[in-house]
């Protein structure tokens, strides 16, 4: 014989993701995430992120990502890809 009881559990759901740089929402119109999430952790010889066993996580909206990537040595918008190329 099985005896059951009903339990109610609380659950946290993400309602929005805000950009850690500008504060804008990173949520798309379909509930998707429009931006990047990246993690930083330094090594024992890192001059910027010392090895303190801390992983720093950041969410950045696509507008800030676009501005940030314009400062990179390689302009990502001019890189040709062969994704989906059937030639």
C-alpha positions as a Markdown table, in Angstrom:
| # | Residue | x | y | z |
|---|---|---|---|---|
| 1 | Unk | 0.0 | 0.0 | 0.0 |
| 2 | Unk | 1.3 | 3.5 | -0.9 |
| 3 | Unk | 0.4 | 6.5 | 1.1 |
| 4 | Unk | 0.8 | 9.9 | -0.6 |
| 5 | Unk | 1.0 | 13.4 | 0.6 |
| 6 | Unk | 0.9 | 16.6 | -1.5 |
| 7 | Unk | 3.8 | 19.1 | -1.2 |
| 8 | Unk | 4.0 | 22.6 | -2.5 |
| 9 | Unk | 7.5 | 23.7 | -3.5 |
| 10 | Unk | 8.6 | 27.1 | -4.4 |
| 11 | Unk | 10.6 | 27.5 | -7.6 |
| 12 | Unk | 12.6 | 30.5 | -8.8 |
| 13 | Unk | 12.2 | 31.4 | -12.5 |
| 14 | Unk | 14.1 | 34.0 | -14.5 |
| 15 | Unk | 11.8 | 36.8 | -15.5 |
| 16 | Unk | 14.5 | 39.0 | -17.0 |
| 17 | Unk | 18.2 | 39.2 | -17.5 |
| 18 | Unk | 19.8 | 42.6 | -17.4 |
| 19 | Unk | 23.1 | 43.7 | -19.0 |
| 20 | Unk | 25.8 | 44.0 | -16.4 |
| 21 | Unk | 27.3 | 46.9 | -18.5 |
| 22 | Unk | 24.3 | 49.1 | -19.4 |
| 23 | Unk | 21.4 | 47.7 | -17.4 |
| 24 | Unk | 19.2 | 47.0 | -20.5 |
| 25 | Unk | 17.1 | 43.9 | -20.7 |
| 26 | Unk | 18.7 | 41.0 | -22.6 |
| 27 | Unk | 15.4 | 39.2 | -23.0 |
| 28 | Unk | 14.2 | 38.7 | -26.6 |
| 29 | Unk | 10.5 | 39.0 | -27.6 |
| 30 | Unk | 10.2 | 35.2 | -27.5 |
| 31 | Unk | 11.7 | 34.8 | -24.0 |
| 32 | Unk | 15.1 | 34.0 | -25.4 |
| 33 | Unk | 18.4 | 35.5 | -24.2 |
| 34 | Unk | 19.9 | 38.1 | -26.7 |
| 35 | Unk | 23.5 | 38.6 | -25.6 |
| 36 | Unk | 26.4 | 36.7 | -24.2 |
| 37 | Unk | 27.2 | 35.2 | -20.8 |
| 38 | Unk | 30.8 | 34.8 | -20.0 |
| 39 | Unk | 32.8 | 33.7 | -17.0 |
| 40 | Unk | 36.2 | 34.9 | -15.9 |
| 41 | Unk | 38.6 | 33.2 | -13.5 |
| 42 | Unk | 42.2 | 34.0 | -13.1 |
| 43 | Unk | 45.2 | 31.8 | -12.8 |
| 44 | Unk | 48.0 | 31.9 | -10.2 |
| 45 | Unk | 50.0 | 34.3 | -12.4 |
| 46 | Unk | 47.2 | 36.5 | -13.6 |
| 47 | Unk | 47.9 | 40.2 | -13.1 |
| 48 | Unk | 44.2 | 41.2 | -13.6 |
| 49 | Unk | 42.2 | 38.3 | -12.0 |
| 50 | Unk | 44.2 | 36.7 | -9.2 |
| 51 | Unk | 43.6 | 33.1 | -8.5 |
| 52 | Unk | 41.2 | 33.4 | -5.6 |
| 53 | Unk | 39.0 | 30.5 | -6.8 |
| 54 | Unk | 36.3 | 32.9 | -7.7 |
| 55 | Unk | 34.5 | 32.6 | -11.0 |
| 56 | Unk | 32.9 | 35.8 | -12.1 |
| 57 | Unk | 29.9 | 35.6 | -14.3 |
| 58 | Unk | 28.5 | 38.4 | -16.5 |
| 59 | Unk | 25.6 | 38.9 | -18.8 |
| 60 | Unk | 26.0 | 41.4 | -21.6 |
| 61 | Unk | 23.3 | 42.5 | -24.1 |
| 62 | Unk | 23.9 | 42.2 | -27.8 |
| 63 | Unk | 24.2 | 46.0 | -28.2 |
| 64 | Unk | 27.1 | 46.2 | -25.7 |
| 65 | Unk | 28.6 | 43.1 | -27.2 |
| 66 | Unk | 28.5 | 44.8 | -30.7 |
| 67 | Unk | 30.2 | 47.9 | -29.3 |
| 68 | Unk | 32.8 | 45.9 | -27.4 |
| 69 | Unk | 33.7 | 43.7 | -30.4 |
| 70 | Unk | 34.2 | 46.8 | -32.6 |
| 71 | Unk | 37.3 | 47.4 | -30.4 |
| 72 | Unk | 38.8 | 44.0 | -31.2 |
| 73 | Unk | 41.7 | 43.6 | -33.6 |
| 74 | Unk | 39.5 | 41.4 | -35.8 |
| 75 | Unk | 36.2 | 42.9 | -36.9 |
| 76 | Unk | 33.8 | 40.0 | -36.5 |
| 77 | Unk | 31.3 | 41.6 | -38.9 |
| 78 | Unk | 33.8 | 41.1 | -41.8 |
| 79 | Unk | 34.7 | 37.5 | -41.1 |
| 80 | Unk | 33.3 | 35.2 | -43.8 |
| 81 | Unk | 32.0 | 31.9 | -42.6 |
| 82 | Unk | 31.2 | 28.7 | -44.5 |
| 83 | Unk | 28.2 | 27.9 | -42.2 |
| 84 | Unk | 25.5 | 26.4 | -44.4 |
| 85 | Unk | 27.6 | 26.7 | -47.5 |
| 86 | Unk | 27.0 | 23.7 | -49.7 |
| 87 | Unk | 29.5 | 24.5 | -52.4 |
